[in-house]
Amino acid sequence: MTEAWLRGPVAGVPPVLMPAAHALQQAAIDARTATAGLSADAIWIRPGGAAAIGFHLRHIAGVVDRLLTYARGESLSEEQLAALKQEREPGTPPAAPEALLAAVDRAVERAIDTLRETGEEDVYTAREVGRARLPSNVLGLLFHAAEHAQRHAGQIITTARVLRGLGMVAEGDGRHR
């Protein structure tokens, strides 16, 4: 399958932001491909104490949302802060891969909509991050959302391979052994 960055421009996204759009799309594709066939129980296994795939999926959706909030010049809401605290928790029953992947897809689509709405003249507009009000700008926040999503997609790929390689999930059905 052709990677997102080789599929051509994303409609409506300014050229300066195209790499971010492609990286976000690729993160969602890679997460979906790596988790194919894994069950809810399997995505919450923590091999060797590593973070669970479920955490990475939740974190991609959450961090993209939070960074877009900062890019708009807003502060995080109480709901966003509460969601951040729950990213590592599987839930009862454990959150299913399809629901978490759908959240990633929605976050990526919202991010691409934000990229479409961002004028090239606005990319260097100063922004502050977090309670410490650390300095950044719109461009830095949008690119960090993309590269951070990519970082966690890579961890999903690796963790899924480890689970399969160690026989911690049954081949084909993804059930925990």
C-alpha positions, 0 to 999 in steps of 0.5 A: 500500500502506498504511504500517505505522503506519496498519495498526493496533496490532501484537499484544502491543506496548505502546502506548508502543512501538508507533511503534518496532514500526511503524518497524521493520516499515516499514523492512523493507517499504521495503528489500524494495520498493526492492531488488525485481529487483536482483541480488547484483552490483547491490546491491554497487555503490557509486555515487559511492563511496556505501555499497552497498545490501548494506551497508545491509541487513546493517547494519539487521539488525546494528544492530537486533541490537546495540541490542537486546543493549544494551536487555537490559543485555548486552554485545556478543558476539564474534560480533556484533563480528565481524559488525560488521566484515564488514558492508561486505564483499560476500563471495565470491560476493556475498551475495544480496539475498534472504538479506540481506532475510531477515536484516532480516526476522528482526531485525525479528521479534526486535525486535518480540518484544522490544518485546512482552516489554518492560513499560511499567514497564521503559522508563526502566531505565538501560542502557549502550552500548558499551565507553565505557558511554555512558548510555541507557535501554531506551526510547532503545535501542528507539527508536534501533533503529527510527529507525536502521533507517529511516535505512538503509532510506531510503538503500537507496531512494535508492541503488536509484533512483540505480542505476536512474536512471544505468542501472547496473542493467538494468531488470527483471532488476537485473543490473549493466551 
